[in-house]
Amino acid sequence: MPEQPNQEQSFEAGLADLEAVVKELETEGLPLERAIQIFEKGVALSDRCRKQLEDAESRIEILTRKGSKIVPQIFEAD
């Protein structure tokens, strides 16, 4: 049974796990069944990270509302 990613895991931890999945998939001689399990885990991690990013984007849009209209703001990292 493939490992399921932790639903409470932070985005950063999920991204680190996803990088580990990619690294393992690049391993030479990886058995097919293990590769499929790892790939399934990677897809689940990717979906969860994407959802977390979408949720963050929604929260930012709500916070940048001007009156009843949402005005998208460009986020610039320091």
Secondary structure, DSSP 8 states (H G I E B T S, - for coil): ------TT--HHHHHHHHHHHHHHHTSTT--HHHHHHHHHHHHHHHHHHHHHHHHHHHHHHHHTEETTEE--------
